[in-house]
Amino acid sequence: MPWQPPQGQNLPGTHFSALLGSRHGSLWIGTTRGLARWKDGQLRTYTDLEHPAAIFAIIEDDSGTI
């Protein structure tokens, strides 16, 4: 069974294009229509509603900045 976000929460797109498990316990999810972060059972999306951007890479630097 495919993973589904909690009711009332949605990913910005249906196709994953990048994933990153961060040192702080977040799962960053890049899609073809934006970016999302899954942490502690909550999904937060980071999108520009007028111009959705495809995310093809997610990196974390030595200080933990995404």
Secondary structure, 3 states (H helix, E strand, C coil): CCCCCCCCCCCCCCCEEEEEECCCCCEEEEECCEEEEEECCEEEEECCCCCCCCCCCCCCCCCCCC
